[in-house]
Amino acid sequence: TFGSNVLRILLANQLGSNPSCGQQLIAAAMVHINELYEYIEDNPAVEAPDSHFLGGCLTRKILLRERSALYMAMGNYKCAVKDLTKALKIDENWTWARESRACIWGASKLKGYDVLHKEFKRVISESHKDHRGNEVSYAWLALSILNDHSLGSLEDAKGYYEKCKAASARRAQIYGERSQEAIPPPVKLVRQSFGDQPLDPEEIINCLQNLTLGSESGSESHRKKRGCVKCGARSNKEGGRLHQ
């Protein structure tokens, strides 16, 4: 039954990280997702808003969301992105899928700063002002400008950083304070870039390795001269290159 299939998918979602049975649960859930997806393609009425199947909640885009999450659990970022892209073809205004895809693109270096900047600007325009993910979107907007000066000015980057700080404060007000370990890497890195959060050298290196991207077309924007985020200088006082 549909209920049995859905329960197996939810079981993998919750226990997929279990070292003893997680992989088996994920593999089984993938089979059930594929079966349901094919059934809905052959019977479109299933996902109609007035459908009696799970109150109309059993839809292709929801199944794609669940499958993308399982792909992420397996470390298969490209397949996760493909499913989110398919979901956006079904519903191009599904902000959750667009935000999730952009975050995967950034974290896994699958797209460049030009694409990330465009996507996160749209995500912000579609998100509620109190959305908990706004801090990450603003952090990526600031970081994209700092790493590709064609996307905006230093003042633009500072403006996005101020909005990132405001979003973080609002998130803490609504959802409570969190540990330093729970702060998303892009937020940590943009704080360090503007001198507001000292990081230990190992953490700085890890963040830079995880977030240094090339553009989608393979441009060399990452080789451009860096500028000081506080004064705008493009070289140090000895005339040498800035490395951070």
trRosetta pair geometry for C-beta under 8 A, 3 or more apart (Angstrom, degrees):
i j d omega theta_ij theta_ji phi_ij phi_ji
1 4 4.8 101 56 4 77 101
1 5 7.2 -140 97 -3 44 86
2 5 5.7 -57 -153 37 36 112
2 6 6.2 33 154 -19 70 107
2 36 7.2 93 -132 -115 82 113
2 53 6.0 149 -67 -157 179 102
2 54 6.5 -125 133 -31 134 110
2 58 6.3 -39 -170 -98 133 162
3 6 5.8 -56 -147 37 30 109
3 7 6.3 32 155 -21 65 106
3 54 7.9 157 -83 -74 70 103
4 7 5.8 -54 -148 34 30 112
4 8 6.6 30 155 -18 63 105
5 8 5.9 -59 -156 34 31 110
5 9 6.6 29 150 -18 65 106
5 32 4.3 170 -153 -169 86 115
5 35 6.8 -126 -126 79 137 118
5 36 5.5 145 146 -59 150 119
6 9 5.6 -55 -152 35 35 112
6 10 6.3 32 153 -16 68 106
6 54 7.0 122 -64 -85 160 147
6 58 7.3 -93 -78 -100 124 109
7 10 5.7 -54 -144 39 32 109
7 11 6.2 40 153 -27 65 104
8 11 5.5 -47 -146 30 32 116
8 12 6.8 31 155 -16 62 102
8 25 7.8 -164 -174 -160 74 77
8 28 5.8 -99 179 129 122 109
8 29 5.6 -173 135 -95 85 69
8 32 5.0 127 83 -20 127 164
9 12 6.0 -56 -156 35 32 108
9 13 6.5 36 147 -23 64 107
9 29 4.7 112 -113 -149 53 103
9 32 5.7 -132 -56 93 91 127
9 33 6.0 103 -105 -66 122 90
9 66 5.5 22 177 168 124 150
10 13 5.3 -51 -149 33 36 119
10 14 6.4 24 158 -11 68 107
11 14 6.2 -64 -150 42 28 101
11 15 5.9 -25 171 27 67 114
11 25 5.8 -120 120 -157 96 122
11 29 7.2 -162 66 -75 81 114
12 15 6.7 -77 -123 60 23 76
12 16 4.9 52 175 -72 67 101
12 22 7.8 102 -149 -160 69 60
12 25 4.2 175 -101 142 77 94
12 26 4.9 129 -160 -88 121 46
12 28 6.8 -171 -66 68 125 86
12 29 3.4 -84 7 -32 155 146
12 70 6.2 13 134 -105 126 118
13 16 6.4 -4 -111 -15 11 117
13 29 7.5 149 -34 -137 70 161
13 66 6.5 -71 -76 -147 121 95
13 69 6.4 31 -123 110 93 138
13 70 7.4 -81 -86 -70 65 87
15 18 4.7 -8 180 -11 84 125
15 21 6.7 -4 144 88 120 103
15 22 6.2 -146 139 -100 68 73
15 25 5.6 50 89 42 101 175
16 22 4.7 80 178 -160 35 96
16 23 8.0 83 -162 -69 70 30
16 25 5.8 -134 -94 88 61 115
16 26 4.9 75 -134 -67 106 103
16 29 7.7 -59 -85 16 113 147
16 70 6.4 -151 -119 -124 157 77
16 73 4.7 6 129 176 136 163
17 22 5.4 -142 63 -114 3 149
17 73 6.6 -120 -68 -151 76 113
18 21 5.2 -3 101 53 125 76
18 22 4.2 164 56 -53 64 93
18 25 7.4 60 44 11 113 137
19 22 6.5 -1 -69 7 16 117
21 24 5.3 -61 -166 46 66 113
21 25 5.7 67 138 -26 88 105
22 25 5.8 -62 -149 37 30 110
22 26 6.3 27 157 -18 68 107
22 73 7.6 -132 171 160 119 128
23 26 5.7 -53 -146 36 32 111
23 27 6.3 33 155 -20 65 106
23 74 8.0 91 -119 -103 82 99
24 27 5.8 -53 -146 36 31 112
24 28 6.4 29 155 -17 64 107
25 28 5.9 -56 -148 38 30 109
25 29 6.2 31 153 -21 65 108
26 29 5.6 -55 -146 37 31 112
26 30 6.4 38 154 -26 64 102
26 70 5.1 152 -149 -160 99 109
26 73 6.3 -150 -103 90 140 131
26 74 6.5 153 155 -58 158 109
27 30 5.8 -49 -153 27 30 115
27 31 7.1 31 151 -18 61 101
28 31 5.8 -54 -159 31 36 112
28 32 6.7 29 149 -14 67 107
29 32 5.6 -58 -149 40 37 109
29 33 6.1 39 153 -22 70 105
29 66 7.6 -117 165 150 120 114
29 70 6.0 -166 95 -97 127 151
30 33 5.7 -53 -146 35 30 112
30 34 6.4 29 156 -18 64 107
30 67 6.8 88 -120 -129 72 96
30 70 6.3 -163 -72 122 88 154
31 34 5.9 -58 -151 36 28 110
31 35 6.4 29 153 -20 64 107
32 35 5.6 -52 -146 35 33 113
32 36 6.3 29 157 -15 65 106
33 36 6.0 -59 -149 40 29 107
33 37 6.1 31 155 -23 66 110
33 63 5.2 148 -157 -169 90 100
33 66 6.1 -159 -106 93 129 114
33 67 4.9 150 153 -72 160 106
33 70 7.8 -154 -15 16 154 147
34 37 5.7 -53 -143 35 29 113
34 38 6.4 27 159 -16 64 107
35 38 6.1 -58 -150 38 27 107
35 39 6.4 28 153 -21 63 109
36 39 5.6 -56 -147 35 33 113
36 40 6.3 29 157 -18 67 105
36 58 7.0 -106 -175 -174 126 111
36 63 5.8 -165 96 -107 117 142
37 40 6.0 -57 -150 36 29 107
37 41 6.5 32 151 -21 63 105
37 60 5.9 83 -136 -127 82 82
37 63 5.1 -171 -76 120 93 153
37 64 7.7 91 -108 -59 127 74
38 41 5.6 -52 -149 33 33 115
38 42 6.6 23 155 -10 65 107
39 42 6.0 -65 -154 43 31 104
39 43 6.0 -21 162 28 70 111
39 46 7.0 57 124 -25 94 164
40 43 6.2 -77 -129 66 29 75
40 44 6.9 68 172 -103 68 37
40 46 4.9 -110 -117 65 80 132
40 47 5.6 54 -157 -29 123 112
40 58 7.2 -158 -83 135 128 93
40 59 7.2 130 -156 -149 157 34
40 60 5.4 -165 102 -63 142 87
40 63 7.5 -178 14 -2 146 146
41 44 7.5 10 -152 -71 22 73
41 60 7.2 77 -64 -90 77 130
43 46 5.0 70 110 -24 101 108
44 47 6.6 -65 -170 39 55 94
44 48 7.4 76 137 -48 73 89
45 48 5.3 -25 -159 -10 52 122
45 51 6.4 144 152 -102 67 107
46 51 5.7 75 -175 -146 29 152
46 53 5.0 -12 -158 33 80 156
46 58 6.1 -61 156 95 104 110
47 51 6.4 -62 -113 -15 3 154
47 53 7.9 -54 -70 71 40 124
47 56 6.8 82 -168 -161 40 67
47 58 6.4 -117 -92 96 74 62
47 59 4.0 94 -140 -112 120 76
47 60 6.3 -52 -66 -8 162 77
48 51 4.5 127 61 -47 77 95
48 56 6.3 -82 97 -121 45 104
49 56 4.8 48 -153 -158 29 157
50 56 6.4 44 -12 -68 10 131
51 54 7.8 9 106 55 108 61
51 55 7.5 87 81 146 76 13
51 56 4.4 129 42 -89 91 70
51 58 7.4 -100 105 49 142 92
52 55 7.8 -2 -148 -78 30 33
53 56 7.2 96 67 -74 71 31
53 58 4.9 -70 131 38 109 130
54 57 4.6 -89 129 54 106 94
54 58 4.5 100 45 -29 129 101
56 59 7.5 23 164 -53 62 103
57 62 6.6 62 167 -50 70 170
58 62 6.9 -117 -141 63 28 136
58 63 7.7 43 -169 -49 66 103
59 62 4.7 95 59 7 82 102
59 63 7.0 -147 96 -4 44 88
60 63 5.6 -58 -150 39 34 111
60 64 6.2 35 153 -21 68 105
60 87 7.7 -174 121 -109 81 69
60 90 5.8 -173 88 -102 116 161
61 64 5.5 -49 -145 36 35 114
61 65 6.5 44 151 -25 63 100
61 87 4.3 99 -141 -146 84 92
61 90 4.9 -150 -67 82 106 140
61 91 5.6 -11 -82 14 160 117
61 94 6.4 -168 -177 -72 145 165
61 97 7.2 -85 -169 -54 108 144
62 65 5.5 -48 -152 30 34 116
62 66 6.6 31 152 -16 64 103
63 66 5.7 -53 -149 37 34 109
63 67 6.3 30 153 -16 66 107
64 67 5.7 -54 -142 40 32 109
64 68 6.2 37 156 -23 65 104
64 83 4.4 178 -170 179 88 94
64 84 7.0 157 145 -80 110 32
64 86 5.5 -147 -131 85 148 108
64 87 4.2 -170 93 -65 140 102
64 90 7.7 161 10 12 148 137
64 97 7.9 25 105 -116 115 132
65 68 5.9 -55 -149 33 28 110
65 69 6.6 29 152 -19 62 104
65 83 7.6 178 -69 138 21 115
65 84 7.6 67 -101 -98 58 73
65 87 6.3 76 -56 -97 75 157
65 96 7.6 13 -117 116 131 122
65 97 6.8 -105 -91 -89 95 97
66 69 5.7 -53 -153 33 33 113
66 70 6.7 31 150 -17 65 104
67 70 5.6 -53 -150 36 38 111
67 71 6.4 41 150 -20 67 102
67 83 5.1 -156 90 -130 105 157
68 71 5.5 -50 -149 35 35 114
68 72 6.5 40 150 -22 64 102
68 79 7.8 -169 -119 122 61 69
68 80 4.3 92 -162 -154 78 72
68 81 7.7 112 -139 -44 114 19
68 83 4.0 -156 -69 81 94 128
68 84 5.2 74 -111 -49 159 85
68 87 7.7 -69 -24 -14 138 133
68 100 7.2 95 125 133 142 138
69 72 5.6 -50 -151 33 33 114
69 73 6.6 38 149 -22 63 102
69 80 7.6 99 -57 -132 18 111
70 73 5.4 -47 -150 31 37 115
70 74 6.7 27 152 -10 64 105
71 74 5.8 -63 -153 43 34 105
71 76 4.4 -85 -170 76 88 103
71 77 7.5 147 136 -86 104 17
71 79 4.4 -142 -143 93 144 104
71 80 3.9 -169 92 -67 121 81
71 83 6.7 160 6 5 143 134
72 75 7.5 46 -175 -73 33 21
72 76 7.5 -99 -69 57 24 61
72 77 6.9 55 -109 -98 67 60
72 80 4.8 72 -57 -100 79 152
72 104 7.3 -109 -101 -104 112 122
76 79 4.4 2 139 31 116 115
76 80 6.2 140 99 -24 71 89
77 80 5.4 -57 -148 36 35 116
77 81 6.3 36 155 -20 68 104
77 104 5.5 170 -159 -174 101 110
77 107 7.9 -148 -126 87 142 97
77 108 4.3 146 165 -93 169 169
77 110 6.7 -156 129 -46 122 134
78 81 5.8 -53 -151 35 31 111
78 82 6.5 35 150 -22 63 104
78 110 7.0 161 -93 -114 73 138
79 82 5.4 -47 -147 32 37 116
79 83 6.6 37 155 -18 65 101
80 83 6.0 -56 -155 34 31 108
80 84 6.6 27 150 -15 64 107
80 104 6.0 -155 102 -130 120 160
81 84 5.7 -57 -148 39 35 110
81 85 6.2 37 153 -21 68 106
81 101 5.7 96 -136 -141 76 89
81 104 5.5 -157 -75 103 94 138
81 105 6.9 95 -113 -66 132 78
81 110 6.4 -126 -54 115 164 168
82 85 5.6 -54 -148 36 30 113
82 86 6.5 33 152 -20 64 103
83 86 5.6 -50 -149 35 34 113
83 87 6.5 38 150 -21 64 102
84 87 5.4 -49 -149 33 35 115
84 88 6.5 35 151 -18 65 103
84 97 4.8 169 -159 -169 87 92
84 98 7.9 158 166 -75 112 27
84 100 5.8 -148 -119 91 144 108
84 101 4.1 -177 119 -73 143 105
84 104 7.5 156 12 23 153 141
85 88 5.7 -53 -149 36 34 110
85 89 6.7 39 149 -23 63 100
85 101 6.6 107 -60 -120 69 147
86 89 5.6 -49 -153 29 36 114
86 90 6.9 34 149 -16 63 101
87 90 5.7 -55 -158 35 37 111
87 91 6.7 -31 163 42 70 89
87 94 6.2 -77 142 70 102 153
87 97 4.6 -148 98 -123 126 156
88 91 6.8 -79 -134 76 32 54
88 92 5.5 59 176 -114 77 51
88 94 6.2 -135 -101 50 63 103
88 97 5.3 -163 -62 111 87 131
88 98 6.2 94 -101 -72 129 80
88 101 7.3 -45 -31 -15 135 153
89 92 7.2 28 -111 -70 21 82
90 94 7.9 20 80 -11 86 137
91 94 4.3 76 103 -33 111 110
91 97 7.7 117 78 20 96 140
93 126 7.3 -175 -164 -138 76 142
94 97 4.4 39 109 17 113 113
94 98 6.7 151 92 -15 63 88
95 98 5.5 -60 -147 41 38 112
95 99 5.9 37 158 -20 73 107
95 123 6.1 120 -162 -136 96 67
95 126 4.4 -167 -93 115 129 129
95 127 6.1 168 170 -73 150 74
96 99 6.0 -59 -148 38 26 109
96 100 6.2 23 156 -17 63 110
97 100 5.8 -55 -143 39 30 111
97 101 6.2 31 158 -20 65 108
98 101 5.9 -55 -147 37 27 110
98 102 6.4 27 156 -19 63 107
98 119 6.4 -164 174 -165 95 97
98 122 6.6 -76 158 103 148 117
98 123 5.8 -167 111 -85 109 91
98 126 7.7 62 59 51 142 148
99 102 5.9 -57 -148 36 29 110
99 103 6.4 29 154 -19 64 106
99 123 4.7 108 -87 -134 87 132
99 127 7.5 73 -73 -73 137 124
99 133 5.9 71 -180 127 144 156
99 137 7.1 -62 -131 -76 103 112
100 103 5.8 -56 -150 35 31 111
100 104 6.5 28 153 -16 65 105
101 104 5.8 -56 -150 37 32 109
101 105 6.3 38 151 -23 66 105
101 119 7.4 -113 93 -163 96 147
102 105 5.5 -50 -148 34 33 116
102 106 6.4 31 155 -17 65 105
102 116 6.1 117 -164 -135 97 69
102 119 4.1 180 -98 124 124 136
102 120 5.7 158 166 -64 154 76
102 123 6.4 -104 22 -38 154 141
102 137 8.0 49 101 -111 143 83
102 140 7.3 126 150 125 114 172
103 106 5.9 -56 -149 37 30 109
103 107 6.1 20 159 -11 67 112
103 136 6.8 12 -103 148 111 140
104 107 6.0 -60 -137 44 29 103
104 108 5.7 -5 173 10 67 118
104 110 7.0 3 128 22 81 134
105 108 6.8 -78 -137 52 14 88
105 110 4.8 -99 -133 65 62 99
105 111 4.0 -7 -172 22 122 112
105 115 6.8 -99 164 109 151 120
105 116 6.2 -169 106 -86 120 90
105 119 7.4 89 44 36 148 162
106 109 7.8 19 -180 -68 24 37
106 111 7.5 -42 -63 60 49 92
106 116 5.4 85 -80 -117 99 135
106 140 5.9 -81 -101 -120 157 127
106 186 6.9 8 143 -73 144 132
106 211 6.9 2 170 -132 91 80
106 213 7.2 -81 -139 -55 55 143
107 185 7.5 107 -113 54 96 133
107 210 6.6 -19 -153 172 64 104
107 211 7.7 -36 -111 -91 43 70
109 212 7.5 6 -104 85 120 52
109 213 5.1 -173 -132 -110 77 81
109 214 7.5 55 -174 21 101 74
111 115 4.0 -83 170 75 126 141
111 116 6.0 150 102 -48 111 81
111 213 7.1 5 96 -170 43 141
111 215 8.0 -9 172 -164 58 41
111 216 5.3 -9 -147 -79 75 95
112 115 5.6 99 59 13 66 97
112 116 7.1 -126 110 -2 36 95
112 148 7.6 81 160 -59 103 150
112 213 5.3 163 -127 136 48 114
112 214 5.6 -62 -96 120 103 42
112 215 2.9 86 -157 -128 173 38
112 216 4.7 -114 13 -23 104 57
112 217 7.4 -55 2 22 146 60
112 219 6.9 65 -138 39 166 98
112 221 6.9 102 -173 36 126 131
113 116 5.4 -56 -141 42 36 113
113 117 5.9 43 159 -28 69 104
113 143 7.6 -131 -126 117 113 78
113 144 4.0 155 -168 -144 99 84
113 147 5.2 -173 -75 87 157 112
113 148 4.3 171 87 -2 139 131
113 151 6.5 -105 134 -32 108 150
113 213 5.8 150 -44 75 76 122
113 215 6.5 -62 34 -91 71 78
113 221 6.4 -118 38 104 120 147
114 117 5.9 -51 -148 30 26 112
114 118 6.8 23 154 -15 59 107
114 144 7.6 152 -65 -172 25 119
114 148 6.4 -101 -58 130 74 167
114 150 7.8 -12 -92 84 105 113
114 151 6.6 -159 -104 -80 62 113
114 215 5.2 33 11 -136 112 111
114 216 6.8 -95 64 7 107 98
114 219 7.9 56 -11 32 132 138
114 221 7.5 152 -35 -24 100 163
115 118 5.9 -58 -153 37 32 110
115 119 6.2 26 155 -16 68 111
115 215 7.4 134 -6 -158 92 71
115 216 5.1 79 -33 -40 130 123
116 119 5.9 -61 -145 40 30 108
116 120 6.0 18 164 -11 69 111
116 140 5.6 -114 162 172 117 120
116 144 5.3 -165 89 -88 110 131
116 213 7.4 107 -15 55 137 167
117 120 6.4 -61 -141 41 23 101
117 121 6.3 28 158 -23 61 109
117 140 7.6 -160 -87 137 49 90
117 141 6.2 94 -132 -126 72 63
117 144 4.1 -175 -70 131 98 157
117 145 7.3 102 -109 -54 129 70
117 148 7.6 -111 -31 65 138 126
117 151 4.9 -137 -99 -150 170 139
117 152 8.0 -177 -151 -11 141 111
118 121 6.0 -57 -151 32 26 112
118 122 6.8 21 154 -14 61 106
119 122 5.9 -60 -157 36 33 108
119 123 6.3 35 149 -22 68 106
120 123 5.1 -45 -142 34 41 117
120 124 6.3 44 157 -20 67 100
120 137 4.5 167 -163 -156 101 81
120 138 7.9 -176 161 -59 125 24
120 140 4.8 177 -68 87 164 122
120 141 5.3 -144 106 -60 130 87
120 144 7.6 175 35 -11 134 142
121 124 6.0 -52 -150 35 29 110
121 125 6.5 29 151 -20 62 108
121 141 6.7 105 -69 -106 74 119
122 125 5.6 -57 -148 36 34 112
122 126 6.3 17 158 -8 68 112
123 126 6.2 -72 -150 44 27 100
123 127 5.9 25 158 -28 68 117
123 133 7.8 -72 160 114 128 120
123 137 5.1 -144 95 -118 122 135
124 127 5.8 -58 -134 31 28 111
124 134 6.7 86 -118 -136 84 86
124 137 5.0 167 -65 138 93 142
124 138 7.1 91 -96 -66 133 73
124 141 7.4 -6 -29 -45 144 142
127 131 4.2 -73 176 10 114 156
127 133 7.0 -117 -136 70 153 97
127 134 6.0 180 113 -82 144 92
127 137 7.2 177 12 -4 153 162
128 131 4.7 128 60 -45 79 91
129 134 7.4 25 -166 -73 35 160
129 170 7.9 -75 142 165 81 168
130 134 7.8 -125 -178 -5 9 136
130 170 6.0 -127 -126 154 73 127
130 174 6.2 107 -174 -57 114 157
131 134 5.0 115 75 -38 89 96
132 135 7.8 -37 171 12 48 100
132 171 5.2 95 -136 -125 73 109
132 174 7.5 -127 -85 80 92 130
132 175 6.3 42 -109 -25 125 147
133 136 5.3 -48 -170 36 72 114
133 137 6.2 73 135 -23 85 100
134 137 5.5 -56 -149 38 39 112
134 138 6.1 33 157 -15 73 106
134 163 7.8 -94 156 152 108 97
134 167 4.0 -136 101 -141 107 139
134 170 7.8 3 59 66 132 127
134 171 7.7 -167 48 -56 93 110
135 138 6.0 -56 -146 41 29 106
135 139 6.2 35 152 -24 64 108
135 164 5.3 84 -153 -159 66 71
135 167 4.0 -172 -71 105 71 114
135 168 4.5 86 -114 -66 140 74
135 171 6.0 -62 -22 -15 129 142
135 184 7.3 149 102 34 106 123
135 187 5.5 22 144 -98 110 128
136 139 5.5 -52 -145 34 32 115
136 140 6.5 30 156 -17 65 103
136 184 5.1 -8 -95 78 108 165
136 186 5.6 88 -147 64 75 129
136 187 6.3 -72 -91 -46 60 100
137 140 6.0 -56 -152 36 29 107
137 141 6.5 31 151 -21 63 106
138 141 5.5 -51 -147 34 35 114
138 142 6.5 34 155 -16 66 103
138 160 5.0 180 -168 -179 80 81
138 161 7.3 150 150 -94 104 22
138 163 4.5 -147 -132 99 144 99
138 164 3.7 -165 105 -73 119 78
138 167 5.7 156 12 10 138 142
139 142 6.0 -57 -152 38 30 108
139 143 6.1 25 154 -15 66 111
139 160 7.8 168 -78 144 15 105
139 161 7.8 62 -109 -111 53 63
139 164 4.9 101 -64 -127 68 140
139 184 7.3 173 43 91 159 116
139 186 4.1 127 118 134 129 101
139 187 4.7 -106 -77 -84 155 54
139 189 7.4 103 178 61 117 85
139 190 4.4 -153 -147 0 86 144
140 143 5.6 -56 -138 43 32 109
140 144 6.0 38 160 -27 67 105
140 186 5.5 -21 -64 -166 74 152
141 144 6.0 -50 -145 30 26 112
141 145 6.9 22 156 -14 58 104
141 157 8.0 -176 126 -122 72 56
141 160 4.2 -140 100 -147 110 149
142 145 6.1 -61 -157 36 32 106
142 146 6.4 28 151 -18 67 110
142 157 4.7 94 -150 -162 73 74
142 158 7.7 97 -131 -63 112 16
142 160 4.0 -167 -64 94 84 116
142 161 4.5 88 -112 -61 155 79
142 164 6.3 -68 -7 -22 136 138
142 190 5.0 82 85 -139 130 131
142 193 7.6 164 134 76 114 142
143 146 5.5 -56 -144 38 35 112
143 147 6.2 16 161 -5 68 112
143 186 6.2 -108 -10 -156 150 95
143 189 6.4 43 -99 104 132 117
143 190 5.5 -101 -57 -80 95 100
143 193 7.2 163 -101 -14 78 161
143 211 6.8 -56 175 166 149 134
144 147 6.2 -69 -147 47 26 99
144 148 6.0 -31 172 36 67 106
144 151 5.5 -57 131 96 98 169
145 148 6.8 -81 -126 66 23 66
145 149 7.0 58 -179 -112 64 39
145 151 4.8 -127 -99 88 66 107
145 152 4.2 -47 -120 58 125 106
145 153 7.5 -12 -174 59 130 20
145 154 7.8 163 140 -98 120 30
145 156 5.6 -160 -128 96 162 107
145 157 4.1 -151 87 -77 130 99
145 160 7.1 142 10 22 132 140
146 157 5.3 104 -55 -138 82 150
146 190 8.0 169 1 -120 146 81
146 193 6.0 -5 -144 -176 171 149
146 226 7.8 25 171 -146 81 89
146 227 7.8 -133 -147 56 68 87
146 229 6.4 -15 -117 -90 120 110
147 212 7.6 -177 -135 -129 142 61
147 213 7.4 87 132 46 153 86
147 221 6.8 79 141 132 79 105
147 222 6.4 -10 -178 -107 105 68
148 151 4.9 66 97 -8 99 112
148 215 7.3 90 -100 -73 145 109
148 221 4.2 4 -109 175 99 139
148 222 8.0 -41 -72 -65 84 51
148 224 7.2 108 -120 24 47 142
149 152 7.7 -110 -163 64 43 41
149 153 7.9 38 -163 -111 82 34
149 224 6.2 -136 10 135 106 152
149 227 7.1 80 -88 -1 128 126
150 221 7.1 -95 18 -121 113 120
151 156 7.9 -147 118 102 74 144
152 156 3.4 -95 166 81 126 155
152 157 6.4 151 99 -45 116 73
153 156 4.8 111 53 0 68 99
153 157 7.3 -127 103 -1 44 84
154 157 5.6 -52 -153 35 37 112
154 158 6.4 37 149 -18 67 104
154 227 6.3 -97 -82 111 120 138
154 229 6.8 174 -152 -142 103 50
154 232 5.1 -117 -12 -97 168 94
155 158 5.5 -50 -146 37 35 112
155 159 6.3 42 152 -25 65 103
156 159 5.6 -53 -151 32 31 115
156 160 6.6 28 153 -15 64 103
157 160 5.9 -55 -151 37 32 108
157 161 6.4 33 150 -21 65 106
157 229 6.8 -102 111 -138 134 98
158 161 5.5 -55 -148 36 34 114
158 162 6.5 37 153 -21 66 101
158 194 7.5 121 -115 -114 74 129
158 229 7.3 145 -75 179 88 90
159 162 5.8 -51 -151 31 32 111
159 163 6.7 28 151 -13 63 105
160 163 5.6 -55 -151 39 36 112
160 164 6.3 45 147 -26 66 102
161 164 5.2 -47 -148 30 36 117
161 165 6.6 38 152 -19 65 99
161 190 5.8 -165 -114 164 97 116
161 193 8.0 -130 -103 81 137 108
161 194 5.5 111 -171 -44 158 154
162 165 5.7 -50 -152 34 34 111
162 166 6.5 33 150 -17 64 105
163 166 5.5 -51 -145 38 36 113
163 167 6.2 38 153 -21 66 105
164 167 5.7 -55 -147 37 29 111
164 168 6.4 31 153 -21 64 105
164 187 6.6 179 178 -125 119 84
164 190 6.1 -1 107 103 172 147
165 168 5.7 -53 -148 34 32 112
165 169 6.4 31 153 -18 65 105
165 196 7.8 -54 -93 143 124 173
166 169 5.7 -53 -149 36 32 111
166 170 6.3 31 153 -18 65 106
167 170 5.7 -53 -145 38 32 111
167 171 6.2 38 153 -24 64 104
168 171 5.6 -51 -148 33 30 114
168 172 6.5 30 153 -18 63 104
168 187 6.6 124 -85 -155 126 135
169 172 5.8 -54 -151 36 31 110
169 173 6.4 35 150 -22 64 106
170 173 5.4 -52 -149 34 34 116
170 174 6.4 22 157 -11 67 108
171 174 6.1 -64 -147 42 29 102
171 175 5.7 -25 175 29 69 113
172 175 6.9 -71 -116 60 20 75
172 176 6.6 -47 -161 132 56 14
172 177 5.3 33 -151 -88 106 56
172 178 7.4 -123 -105 3 86 83
175 178 7.9 5 111 -45 106 109
178 182 4.1 -96 164 78 123 136
178 183 6.8 151 96 -59 118 68
179 182 4.9 97 57 1 76 101
179 183 7.9 -122 101 -17 49 80
180 183 5.9 -40 -162 7 42 115
183 187 5.3 -113 173 85 97 122
183 188 5.4 117 112 -60 116 94
184 187 4.7 87 66 8 86 106
184 188 7.1 -154 95 -7 43 88
185 188 5.5 -56 -145 36 35 113
185 189 6.1 30 161 -19 69 107
185 207 5.5 179 -167 -122 101 89
185 210 6.1 -35 163 93 159 144
185 211 6.8 -169 135 -52 117 119
186 189 5.8 -57 -145 37 31 109
186 190 6.3 25 160 -15 67 106
186 211 6.6 136 -96 -110 74 138
187 190 6.2 -55 -143 38 29 104
187 191 6.4 31 155 -19 62 108
188 191 5.9 -62 -154 36 28 111
188 192 6.4 23 153 -16 65 108
188 197 6.3 -114 -152 105 62 149
188 199 6.7 81 169 -82 108 132
188 203 7.5 -83 155 159 141 119
188 207 6.2 -128 97 -102 111 142
189 192 5.7 -55 -148 38 33 110
189 193 6.2 40 151 -27 66 105
189 207 4.5 174 -83 170 109 134
189 208 7.5 147 -130 -68 124 56
189 211 5.9 -68 -35 22 175 163
190 193 5.3 -46 -145 31 36 119
190 194 6.6 17 160 -2 65 105
191 194 6.4 -70 -152 48 28 94
191 196 4.6 -91 -166 75 82 100
191 197 3.5 37 127 10 123 121
192 195 7.5 42 -172 -76 33 23
192 196 7.6 -103 -70 53 23 61
192 197 5.2 -69 -66 76 64 87
192 198 7.1 94 -119 -117 87 19
192 199 5.0 -31 -96 -4 137 115
192 204 6.4 -171 172 -108 160 94
192 207 7.4 118 33 75 146 162
193 229 5.5 96 152 -32 87 160
193 244 8.0 -157 -120 163 66 87
194 229 5.4 -105 -97 123 63 142
194 230 7.5 122 -149 -68 63 82
195 229 7.6 -174 -11 75 93 117
195 230 6.8 9 -1 -58 136 124
199 203 4.4 -117 177 88 113 117
199 204 4.8 143 92 -59 122 83
199 207 7.2 -2 149 -1 172 139
200 203 5.1 84 58 11 77 105
200 204 7.2 -145 93 -9 36 89
201 204 5.6 -56 -148 34 33 113
201 205 6.4 31 157 -18 68 105
202 205 5.9 -55 -151 36 31 111
202 206 6.4 31 152 -19 65 107
203 206 5.6 -53 -146 37 34 112
203 207 6.3 35 156 -20 66 105
204 207 5.9 -57 -150 36 29 110
204 208 6.3 24 156 -16 65 109
205 208 5.9 -59 -147 39 29 109
205 209 6.2 28 156 -19 65 108
206 209 5.8 -57 -146 37 29 110
206 210 6.2 22 158 -15 64 111
207 210 5.9 -63 -147 40 28 107
207 211 5.9 -8 167 7 67 119
208 211 6.4 -74 -133 50 23 90
208 212 5.8 32 170 -38 67 109
209 212 6.6 -41 -128 16 21 109
212 222 6.1 83 -175 -140 94 137
213 222 6.9 -173 81 -69 42 125
214 218 5.9 11 150 -129 130 42
214 219 6.9 165 -180 58 83 53
214 220 7.7 -26 -139 -101 97 36
214 221 7.5 137 -151 42 51 86
214 222 5.9 -78 -95 -5 61 127
215 218 6.7 -72 72 13 78 11
215 219 4.0 10 38 35 132 101
215 221 5.4 80 -36 9 113 122
220 223 4.4 -22 168 24 100 119
220 224 7.5 133 123 -41 76 73
221 224 5.7 -24 -166 -10 49 117
225 234 4.9 41 138 -168 132 108
225 235 7.6 -41 -166 -63 129 76
225 241 6.9 -127 -132 -138 87 90
225 242 7.2 82 -179 38 80 96
226 234 7.4 153 85 -145 38 62
226 241 7.6 82 33 176 93 84
226 242 4.5 -116 81 91 104 108
226 243 7.2 112 37 -118 145 6
226 244 7.2 176 134 88 160 13
227 232 5.5 -14 176 -158 122 44
227 233 6.6 158 -157 77 72 33
227 234 5.2 -37 -99 -90 80 66
227 242 7.0 115 -100 50 14 154
228 231 4.8 7 96 49 132 80
228 232 6.1 -39 66 15 85 12
228 233 4.4 29 9 45 123 83
228 234 7.9 -117 -1 -60 78 27
228 242 6.5 -144 -58 -117 73 158
233 236 7.6 95 130 -92 132 28
233 242 7.3 130 107 -55 89 137
234 242 6.8 -130 -178 4 35 120
235 239 5.4 6 149 -156 139 34
235 240 6.1 152 -168 70 95 27
235 241 6.5 -55 -122 -96 80 28
235 242 6.4 -146 -117 -29 27 87
236 239 7.1 -45 70 23 66 16
236 240 5.0 -10 41 59 109 85
236 241 7.6 7 -1 73 95 17
236 242 6.1 140 -47 -80 82 73
